[in-house]
């Protein structure tokens, strides 16, 4: 699946997107796999309360299932103006 990173998440990880092979059942499981990769991922995912996630372009929770998912995106909360 494609994993996309936006704003400061992208800055901490150092790439805007990547294709990931995963056995993760949920978004939270995917985050655990990514955190374990190296320090830059651990830093980006250190505080999940500061992150939002979209699965196949629909805002969802970290307990969302990943079966059949093509894209997961991580980004900070949006603010209005």
Secondary structure by P-SEA (a helix, b strand, c coil): cbbbbcaaaaaaacccccccccccccaaaaaaaaaaccaaaaaaacccccccccccccccccccccccccbbbbbcccccc
